[in-house]
C-alpha cells in the first residue's frame, strides 16, 4: 500500500515536471520577474524625483533655469518602455531628445550669446528631426 502511494506521488511529481517544469516554480519565477520590473520602475521614478529636488535646490541661477526641463526628461525616460530592446530604446531616446529640445529652448529664451543660441537652435533642429524619425519607426514597429 505504501509503495502504491509512493508510486502515485512520484507520478504526480513527474507529471508536474513534464513540459518544462513545475508550474508553481514557474509562477514564482514570473511573479519575481514582475516584482523586479516594478521595483526597477519605482527606483527610477524615486531617483528622478530626488534628482529634480536637487536641481530645484541648485545653487546657481543657470542650474535653476534647467531644473524643470531636466526633471521632466528624467521622469519621462524612467516611464518610457517597450516590449523589445529596440522599442524601449526608441521610447527612452524620444524622451531624452524631447528633454534636450526643452533645455535648448531655455537657452534660446535666456541666452544672449550668439554662439550658444546657434548651438541651441542646432539642437532643436536636429533633435526635432530625430524625434520625428523615431516616432515614425515606433509606429511601424508596433504595427508589425
N, C-alpha and C positions, 0 to 999 in steps of 0.2 A: 504494500500500500504506500509506504513512504517512497519507494522507488518510483512508483507511478506518479506520485505528486511531484517529485523532483523532475521527472521527465516532462511533465506538463509545464512546470515552471520554466524549465530550460527552453522548451518550445516557445513560450511566450517571450522570453528574453531574446531569443534568436529572431523571432518574428518582428520584434520591435527594432532590431538592428538591420533587418532586411530593407534594402532600398536606400541606403545612405546614412543610417544611424538612428539613434534613439530620438524619437520625436520630442521628448521632453528636453533632452540636451539641446536639440536644435532650437526649440522655443526659447530656452535660456540664452543661447548664443544670439538669437535675433533680438531679444529684449535687451541684452547687454549692448549690442551694437546701436540700437535705437537710443538707449540711455546715454551712451558715449557721444553720439551725434548731438543730442540735446544739450549735454554738458558743454560740449565744444562751442555750440552757438551761444549759450549763456555766458561762457567765459569771454568770448569775443565781444559780446554786447557789453559786458561789465567793463572790459578793457577800453572799449570805445567811450563809455560814459566817463570813466576815470580820466582818459586822455582829454576829453572835452573839458572836464573840470579843471585840469591842469592848464589847458590852453586859455580858459577864461581868466585864470589867475596869473597869466603870464605877465612878466614884469614890464615889457616894452609895448608901446602903442602899436608897433609893427606886428608883433606877435598877436596882440588882441584883434587886429584887423582881420586876421585869417582864422581865428579860433572857431567861429561858427561854421565856415565852409569846410575846414579840416574835420571837425567833429561830425558833420553830416556825411562827409565822404567815408569816414571810418565806419559810421553806423550802417550806411548803405552797403559797403563792402562786406561787413560781417553778416548782413542779412541776405546778400546775394548767394544763389546756389544754382546747381544744375544736376541733372541725372548722370551726366558723364563729366569727365575731367574737362573736356572741350567746352561743354555748356557752362560749367561752373567758372572756368577761366574767363569766358566771354562776359558772363554776368558780372563777375567781380571787376573786370577791366572796364566795363561800361561805367560802373560806379566810380572807379578810380579816375577815369578820364573826365567824368562829369565834375568830380571834385577839382581836378586841375583847371577846368574851364571856370569854375566858380572862383578859384583863387586868382586866376588871370584877370577875371572881371573886377576883382577888388583892386588889383594893381592898376588896371586901366582907369578905374574910378578915382583912385587916390594918388597915383604917382604922377609926377611932373617930369621925370627923367625920360627923354625921348628914347633912349636905348632900352630901358625897362618896358616902356609902352610898346615898342616894336617887338620885343621878345614875348610880352604878354599877348599881343594880338596874334603873333605866330602860333602860340599855344592854342588860343581859341580856334583859329582856323584849322590847324592840323588835327586837334583832338576832336573837334566837332565832326570833321570828315570821318575820322576813325570810329567815332561813336555810331555814326550812320552805317558804316560798313559792318561793324559788329552786330548792330541790331538787325540788319538785313540777313546776316549769317544766322543769327539766332532764330529768326522767323522761318528760314528754310530748314534749319536743323530740327526744330520742333514739329514741322510739318511732315518730316520723313519718318 
